[in-house]
Amino acid sequence: MKVGLYLGAVANPAAALEEIRAAARAGFASVYLSQLLSWDALTLVALGAASVPGIELGTAVVPTYPRHPLALAGQALTAQAVASERITVGIGPSHRAIIEGMFGYSYDRPVRHLREYLGALVPLLRGEAVEIRGQSVTAIGRVDAPVAITPSVLLSALGPAMLRAAAELADGTVTVWTGPRTVAEHIVPTITKAAAAAGRPDPRVVTAVGVCVTANPDRVRTAVAEQVGFAADFPAYRAVLDREGLRGVEETIVAGDEADVERALRRYADAGSTELLVSVLGDPAQRARTIDVVSGLRARL
């Protein structure tokens, strides 16, 4: 199982580049950046690709509704043009409260929207012309930005219909707030079966998980609950938490001593995750220790 780092909020682009450099020095396979209402993730991927060659970079994830596939394809191909490795474009529909409440777009039938969106984006990334006239996506034309390597596309798929779309139209899924039992019993079998039925290659299953090597795991989980506990109220996350038998997103956090962390991360490997993205938590000393420990575990996972 490949192991990379997942970066949430970053102070500024220079800080993001230093995190990418540190990940490369530590031997991590990849760095993925989230798309929040702050620095643009794909721009940071392009900067990282130009500054730190030899490490895989990606987004997890760019919301689709605010970005037309023609525009996103242009951004992604620009980043790919300066990358020595294949970049990964992780996309997702986000959540109704965000898309309707903040952007003002309709969140009606997100699975249909994603199928139409991927039907445009994936060919555009291959340099092909598209003519999509869907019910939520219209995209006509092509992006004149030739690259040697086509970016990989992942969909933030958790439910059965989204996982089928990821299997049939993308290269796999990238998940968050998913425990190892959910990965083993739901994510992997659903997406793998759908890919086989569609005659597609085995899908990527990229799992993001919060990790902290600490003597006080309860304190770490309490901090997560205070900061992002509201995520458990989003229907997509609530469904996977219910599958795992968990009350809140903080219960998915891997926290404890080195042996605890190794056992927990190994469960994700055994569950069938092809790639693990570690979101490092805690104070600066805990974060540094966590990076050292996880870096040392890479060969054993």
Secondary structure, DSSP 8 states (H G I E B T S, - for coil): -EEEEEE---SSHHHHHHHHHHHHHTT-SEEEE---SSS-HHHHHHHHHHHSTTSEEEEEEEESTTS-HHHHHHHHHHHHHT-SS--EEEEE---HHHIIIII----S-HHHHHHHHHHHHHHHHTT--EEEE-SS-EEEE------SS--EEEE---SHHHHHHHHHHSSEEEEES--HHHIIIIIHHHHHHHHHHTT----EEEEEEEEEE-S-HHHHHHHHHHHHGGGGGSHHHHHHHHHHT-SSGGGG-EEESHHHHHHHHHHHHHHT-SEEEEEE-SSHHHHHHHHHHHHHHGGG-
